[in-house]
């Protein structure tokens, strides 16, 4: 069953996330438009795989720092899907 779910996740990544990344890089003229395309693609991919990230509580107005615990290398993708406005990442 795990192998089947893994295959499904890879299929979703190839069909939803990869084309959205290409569109975001090739077609979108502003960083905000690219972020919106990525945000929607990751939300759809999450919906298809059962992952529904959300923000609990209120985000501060203006700039803020969000710290993830690096549970996996997918943290940036989950943050893009969960946060309602454009974000930047620092490693």
Secondary structure, DSSP 8 states (H G I E B T S, - for coil): -HHHHHHHHHHHIIIIIHHHHHHHHHT--SHHHHHHHHHHHHHHHHHHHT------S---SS--------SSTTHHHHHHHH-SS------
